[in-house]
Amino acid sequence: MKKQILFVGVLACSFASTTLFAQKNEKQKEKVEKLDEVVVTATKFETNTKNIGKIVYKITQETIKNSAGKTVLDLLNDVPGVEINGNFSTKGQNLGYYIRGGRNRQVAILINGVSVNDPSSFSGDFDLRQIDINQIESIEVLKGASSTLYGTGAATGVINILLKKASKKEFAATFNSSVGTNTSSEDTRFAGDTYATSLNMNGTIASVDYLLALNGTSSNGLSAAESNTGKLFEEDAFTRKNVLLNLNFHLNNKLKIGVFTSHNQFSTDFDGIDYDPVTYEGTPADRDNTLKSVQKRFGVHADYKYAKGMLKVRTFFTGIQRNETPSEDYFKGEVYGLDVFNNYKINKEYSFLVGFTAQSQDMQQQTAYSAIEKGTGKQHFYDPYVSFNYNSNFGFHLNAGTRLNIHSEYNQNLVFNVNPSYNFRFLKNDAKIFASYSTAFVTPTLSEIFTKLPTIDALLPEEDVTVEGGFEVRFSKKLALNATYFYREETNKIGYDPISYQTINDFGTFSAKGVETEITFKATDKMRLSANYTFIDRDESLLLKIPQNKFLVKADYQVLPSTFTSLSYRFVDATKDFGNVALASYNLVDFFVNHSILADTVTFYGSVTNLFNEDFQEIAGYTTRGRNYNIGLRLQF
């Protein structure tokens, strides 16, 4: 509580300081907040947010530039309703993507609208550590059931990562390099244990635009598991390498064809937990384990514009390989995918989208508990879908759609959504109310399907129903408030039998409900304040590592035209881990600063995270980072 009071005092001082730093003779144009931001994830096409019956959270390029030194995970963890568990631990820690009380398998992750989820992993997710923040133009987060547009996994949310736009110049480049400490709250060392370097080159030559991005990251200094004996465990190293190439050929003003490829790999040491077979109480264990992961992706896409709409084609191949030592466990997976969709605008009020998705998946697996031989772990599905949009001239909007999932392992599954909204004036301010009823499904992963109990003929897909309602009010160009209530039910939940180490369906209905709210206020032309709060309520046994209450307060302050600072306070509620292990609540205060010179050609940045050196755990028995420092340099050519 003392830390919370201290932080409130710091914020109060920062409010007062706005007048002290003001320069009367300096004339600055006040940046007008975008009341009608354009997003793509909610409809698969560029759409004004006022015509969308959802709250789509967008992490803009401005936010990314002002957050130098942060990662994709850091920025997503600031979004209301999103909890990235493991983000404050070692770089190689397994990550939990918890949106609206759900888990990794219920979150669809896209890059430029193309699914990158890995069906060969047990959670069916994409490891967000494999993409560098400097390769990203913006990130859109759409919460709620979205299987009508995005198919399997889009049960609690969609994270759509949009890659950097190419410069109009023939050549432009950005170079980033940083070094930081990497210590726990008990460690007093001050040494450079974390390094990150990236180089992005992009431009437009004649009718071709390109993006070539390279990144390397390494980290040491921390042990994954936290010793409770007083004897320090050995450090666990993490390294990542990443290469990405995106080419677009503008054949004319109607047709664009693109090619995308990337090679991502990382290696991490990891420890373990010894569990008591009776109480399931875990004891940290130092291990000499190593995981090496390689993911290769290739895709071809095409956009064709015509008088009343646009046709888009997305094809992709993903190859995944993960090896563990000394266990010699390995996982190999391949995914071939196609998504073709056409948006047709009948007139100013009516439009509809028709699409078709197909995927073929294959994997091999060898562990101490199960094996999937080559050629035996295959599945495929075909999904036709349609979405209808109505935008009236009096403020009423309606989106409705349906999708039929035709699967090789469990036949057919139908989902749909209905999402009305209404824009109006409230006390002379712009306001919107919205509601939705949406169903979704989660396909069992390849690992789950082919390691199911022998007594089960076929694993069923998890089926989700989400009802939500909320509002958004923009009281002025400076002040905005939104809130969403949701209720979600899961049936045929995919579970795990701890006796046979095989997959089962947990039959029955499991529910989650909660509230997400955010307020933003541009106090002056130099200061922007924001706060968000998330409440999740669901069965305690399903709330493991998911905090019931979480809130974030943040102050962004432009000290000088070339100097930006950010101070944030985060509270994460107490929760429990497996074995009924209690995890205490924690409070984190972070400070970021960047300063540009030579017309933004050179930017210096730095940060202090966990300013008050809070000692906490996100995952029982595993280490978290204490107070740490990071400094870096960004050059733009």
N, C-alpha and C positions, 0 to 999 in steps of 0.2 A: 504493500500500500504506500510506503514511503516513496518508492520509485515512481508510482503513479502520480503522487502529489508533486514530486519534483518535476516530472515531465510536464504536467499542467502549468507549473510555474515557468518552465522554459518556453512553452508555447505563448504564454502571456507576454513574456519579454519580447518574443519575436514579433508579436502583434504591435507592441509599442515601438519597436525599432523601425517600423516601416516609415515613420515620419522623420526619424533621425538620419536615415540613409537617403532620403529624397533629395534630389538636386533640383532646385527651383528653376535654374536656367536651362535645364536639359529638357528638350521637347521630345517625347516619345509617343508614338501612335499606340493607342490602346488596342490590344488584340481583341477582336470581337469573337466571342465563343460561337462555334458552329451549332446553330440550333437545329439544322437539318443535315446531319452528317450522313454520308453515303456508306453503306455496308453491303456485303455480298452474301454472307453466310446464311442469313435468314431465308433467302429465296433462290440462291444460286446465281443471281444476277444483281448488278448494281441497283440498289433500292434505297430511297430516302427513308431515314429512320422514322419519320412521321407516318409512313405508310405501313409500318411493321407493328404487329400486335405483340411484341416482345421487347424486353430490354436486352439489347445486344451491346456488350461491353467491348470497346475497341481500344487497344493499346496502340497509339499512333506513333508515327516516325518521330514526332517532336518528343514524346515521352521516352522513346528508346534513346534518342540523342542525349537527352538530359539525364539518362540513367546509366551513363558510362560506368562500366565495372560490374553492373548487374548481369544476371543470366536470364534466359527465358523463364526458368523456374521462379526466380525472384519476382519478376513482373507478374506472372500468373498468380503467384501467392498473394498478391495485393488485391486481386479481383474479388468482390463480394461473392460468397457462395462457393469459393474454390479453396481447397486446402491441399497443398503439395507436401505430403508427409515424407520426411527424409531429407528435405531441402537444407536443413540446418545441421546435418550430420556430415560424415565424410563424403567426398565427391563421388565415391563408388557405391554409396548406399542405395539399396533398392528403393524405388520411389512409389508412393501411393498417390493417385490422382482421385481425390474425393470431392465430388460435386453432388450436392443435394443428398447427402447420405449414401451415395453410391461408391463404387470402387472402379479400379482401372478398366475392367472389361466393359463398363457401362459408359465410357467416355470415348467418343470418336475423335481421332486426331487426323487432321488433314494438312497437307502442304500444297498451297495453290489450289485448294478444293479437291485434291486427290487423297484418298485414304492411304495412310501409312501404317495402320495398326498391323501387328505381327501375329497371325493366327497360329504360329508355331510356338509362341511363348505361352506359359500357363495362364497368364492374365490377359492375353490377346491385346497387348498395348503397344505403344511406340515409346521408346526411351528418349525423352526430350533432351537428354544430355547430348544427343548426337547432332544437334543443330546449334549453330553459334548465333548469338543475338545480333551480331554485326551483319549477318546475311539476310536479315528480316526487315521488310518495309513496315508491316503492321501485323497485329494479331487480333482476331475477333473471337470472342467467347459467347456462344449461344447456349443458354441453359434450358433444360427441359427436354422432353422426349422429341426427337427429331428424326426418327427412323423413316418417315415418309420420304424425306429428301435424301437421307444419308445412310439408310439401311442399318445393318447390324452394328451394335455397340453404341448407337446414338440414343441411349436410354435416359441419361441424366444430363448430357451436355455435349457440345461440339467445340473443339479448339481448332480454328483454322488459321494456319500460319501462312502469311502472304510474303513472298520473297521480294527482295529489293528491286525497285524499278531502275531500269537502265538510264543513264544520263543521256541527254540529247547531244552531248559532245561526243567526239570520236573516242576519247579516252578520258576516264576519270578513275581515281583510285583512293581508297581509304586504308590506312595502316593503323592498327591498334596493337599496343603492347603494354602489359601490366605485370606487376609483381606484388605479392601479398603474403601476409603471415597466415598460418593455418594451425591454430592451437586450441586446446580445450580451456575451460575456465580455470583449471588448476595449474595450467602450464604457463610459466612466466617467461618463456623464451621469446626473443624477438628476432626472427630470421625469415628470409625469403623462402617460403615453402611452396608457394603457388605461382605458376607462371602461365600467362596466356598471350598468344600472338595470333593476329589474323590479318589477312590481306585480301581486299575486295577490289576487283578491276571490272569496270563496266563501261558501256558506251553504245553509240549508234553509228554504224558505218553503212552509208547508203540506206538500203531497206532492211538491214539486219541489226538487231540490238542484242547485246550479250551481257552476261554476268558470270565471272569466274571468281570463286571465293575459296580461300584456303585458311585453315585454322589448326592451331596446335595448342593443347593445354596439358599441364602436368601439375600434380599436387602430391605432397608428402606431409609428414609432420604429425599426423594423427593415426591412432589405431581405430579400426572400425568398431571393435568391441571395447567396452569400458571395464577395466579391471576393478574388482571390488576387494582385492587382497592387499592393495598398497604397492604391489609390484607392477610396474608399467608393462603393458603389452607392446610388441614391436610395431613400428609404423607400417601403415598399409598404403601403398602407392597407387596413384591413378594417372593414366595418360589417355589422351584423346587426340585423334587426327581426323580431319574432315576436308574433303574436296567436293566442290559443287560447281556444275556448269549448267547454265540456262541460256538457250539461243532461241530467238524469235525471228522468223522470216516474214516480213510484211509484203506479200506478193502484190497486193493492191489495197485500196481503202476498204475493201470488204473481207478479204481473206488473210488470215495470219496462221502460220504453221510453226510450231515450236518443238524443241527437243530439250529434254531435261535428263541429267544424270548426276549421280553423287556416289561417293565412296566414304563410308563412315566406319570408323573402328575405334574401340577403346579397350583398355586393359585395366583391371582393378584387382588388387588384393582384397580378400575379405575374410572375416573371422566367423565364428559361430556361437551358438547358444546350446548348452546342455540342458535338456528338459527332464525334470523328475517325472517318471512314468505314471505316478499316482496323482500328484498335485499339479503337474504341468508347470511347476515353477521353474523359471529359466535362470541359468548361471552363465555369465559371459565366459567364453572359451577362446583363447588365442589359437589361431589356426594359420597354416601356411597355404591358404587356398588362393587360387587365381582364376579369374574369369576373363576370357578374351571374346570379344563380340565384333563381328564384321557384318555390315549391312550395305548391300549394293542396290541402287535403284536406277531404273532407266524408264523414260516415258516419252511418248509423242502426243502432242495435243494440237488441236485445230479449232479456230473460231471463224465462223462465217456470218457476217452481218447482211441482212436484207431489209427491205422496206419496213416490215412490221415485226421484225424480231431478230433472233440470233440463234444459230446452231453451234453447239460446242461438243467436241469429241475429246475424250481423255483416255489414253491407254497407258498401262504401266506394267513393269516387271520389278519385283523385289526379291532379292536373294539374301537369306540370313544364315549365319553360322555362329554358334556359340560353343565354346569349349571350356571345360573346367578341369583344373589340375589340383591335387593329384588324383582326384576321383575318376578322371578320364570320362566324365559325363559329357555328352555332346548333343547338340540340337541343330538340325539343318532344315531350312524351310524355303519354299518357293511360292510366289504368288503372281499370277497373271490376271490383270484386271482390265475392264472396259467400262466406261460410263459415257453414254451419248444422251444429250438432252437438248431440247429445243424450246425456247421461250417465244410465244407468239402473242403480239399485242393486237387484240381485236379493234379496240378504240381506246379513248382516254380512260375509260372506266374498267374495261374487262381485258384480262390477259390470262394465259394458261401455259403451263410447262408440262411437257411430256418427255419421259426419259426411260432409259433401259440400262441396267447395270448387270455385269456378269463377272464372276471370279472363279478361277481354278486354283486350288491350293494343294500343296504336297509337303510332306515333312518326313524326316527320320529322327529318331530319338533313342538314346541309350543312357539309362541311369541305373542306379542300384535297385530301383523298385520296378522299372518298366522298360520295355523296348518297343519301338515302332520300326519295323524293317522297311527297307527301301521298296517303294511301290505299294505298300499297304496302308499308308496314311494319307489318303487322298479324299477330297470333297470338292464339290462345286455348287454354285447356285446362280439363278437368273432372277432378276428383279425388274419387272416393268412398274412404272410409277407415273402418277399424274398429280399436278397441283394447280389449283384455280385461285386467281386473285381478283378481287373487286375493290376498286377505290372510287368511292362516290365523291361528288363535288360538295357534299355537306358534312364531311368529316368521318363518315362511317367506312370501315375497311374490313374485309373478310378474306382470310386465307383458308382453304380447305383442300385436302388431298388424301390420296391413298396409295399403298404400295403392296404388291404381292411378292412375297419371298418364296421361290420355288427351289427347294434344297434337296441335295442328293441323299441326305441322311434322315430327314424327318418330313419329307413331302412338302406341304405348303403352310404359309403363315401370312395372314393379312393384317396390315396396320393402317391407321388413318389418323387424321388430325382435323380439328375445327378451331379456328382462331380469329374471333371478331375483335375489333378495337374501334375506339371512337375518339376523335380529336375535337376539342371544344375550347372555349374561352372561359376561364375561371378567375373571377375578380380581375379581369383585364389581362390575365396571363394565359400562356399556352399550356394546355393540359391534355392528357391522354389517359383513358382507362382501357384495360384489355383483359381478356380471359381466354383460356384455351382448354381443350380436352384432347389429349394426344395419347396414342398407344405406340409402343416400341418393342423391339425384340433384341436379344443378345444371342448370337449363334455360339454354341459351344466351340471352343478352340480345337484344333487338330489334336493337341496333346490330350485334351479332355475326352474327345470322342473315341479315340483309339486306346485309352487306358481306363475305360469305364468298367464297372462291375460286370462280370460275365453274365449275370442274371438279368441285366438290362438289355433289351433289344435295341433301343435307340435312346440316346439322350435327347430330351426335349429342349427347344430354345427357351430361354428365360423370357417371360412376357411382362411388360411394364405398362402401367396406366398412370398418366400424370394429369392432374387438374391444377390449373393455376389462375391467379387473377392478381391484378395490380394496377398501379397508376404511376404517372410521371407528370410532374408540374415544373415548368420553367418560369419562376417568378419574375425573372428579368434576364438580361444577357449575362448576369453575374451569378445568379443563384438558381440551383436546380435540385429537385428532390424526387426520388423514385423509391418504390417499395413493391415487393412481390411476395405473395403467399402461395405455397405449393403443397400439394398432397400427392404422394406417389405410392403405388402398390406394385409389388413384385410377386409373380407366381412362377412355379417351376424353377425356382432359384437353383443355380448350379452350385453344388457343394462338394465336399470332400469327405471320404470315409477314412478316419484316422487309423482304423484297424487294418484294413486291406491296402491302404495307400492308393485308392482308386476313386474315380469321380462318380458322383451320383446326382440325382435331382432331389433337392429339398422341397418336397411337396407341401403346399400350404400357402398362405398369403402373408407377406411381410410388408410393412408399411413404413413410410418416412414422411414427415411433414416439417415445414419450417417457414422462416421469413428471411428475406434478404432486403436490405435497404441501404441507400447511399445518398449522401448530400454533398454537393460541391458548391463552393463559394469563392468568387474572385474578389477578395477583400480590397485590393488595390490593383493598379496596373502591373505591380511587381509581385504580389503575393496571391497564391491560390491555395485554398484550404479544402480538404476533402476528408470525409469520414464514412466508413461503411461498417455494417453490423450484420452478422449471420447467426441464425438460430436453427439448430437441427434437432428434431425429436424423433427417435425411433427406438426399437427394442434394444436394451443395453447390450445384449449378446452380439448385435449387429453394428454396434457403435464403436467397436474396437478401433482405437487410434483416430477416431473422428471426433473432434471437439464439438460439444453441444453449443457453446457460445464462442464467438470470435469477433473481435473488432479491430479496426485499423484507423488511426488518425494520422493525417499527413499534411505537412506544410511545405509548399514549394515557394521559394523566395528568390527573385532576381535581384541580387544585391546591387549589381552594376549591369549595364547592357551586355557585358561579356562574362559575367560571373553568375552562375546558377547554384543554388543550394537546396537541399531537401532534407527534412527531418521527419522521421516517422516513429510512431509508437504502436506496437502490436500486442494484443492480449489474446492468448490461446488458452481455452478452458482445460480443466483437468479431464482426463479420460482414462481408459484402461487398455492394456495390451493382453495378448494371449496368456492363459494361465491366471487370469484375474489379477494381473500385476497393475497396481495403481501408478498412473503417470500424473504428476502434479501439474497444475497450470503454470504458465510462464509469461513473462513480459519482456519484450525486446524493443530497444530503441536503436535506430540506425541513423547515421548522418552521411550524406553524400554531397560532394561539391565538384564543379568543373569550371574551368576558366579558359576562355579562348583568346587568342591573339592573332594578329595578321589576318584579319577578316575571316575568322573561323578556320583558317588553314591549319593552325596548331591549337590543340585543346589538351590541357592538363586536367586530370581528374583524380579524385581520391575518395576514400570512404573509411568510416569506422563503424563496424557492425557489432551488435550486442554491446552497446556502449557501456552498460553497467555490469558486464561480465556475468550475466545470469547463468547459473548452473541448472541445467534441465535435461530431460530426455524426451525425444520424440518417439523412440522405439525402445522398449525395455531392454536394458543391457548394452545399449549402443551409445557411442560417444557423440556429443554435439559440440559445435564450435563455441568458444567463449568470445571475448573481445578480440577482434581481428582488424588489421589495417590493410589497405590496398591502395596503391598509387599506379597511375598509368598515363600513357601519352597516345593521342590520336592525331594523325596527320592526314589531311585531305588535299589531293592534287587535282 
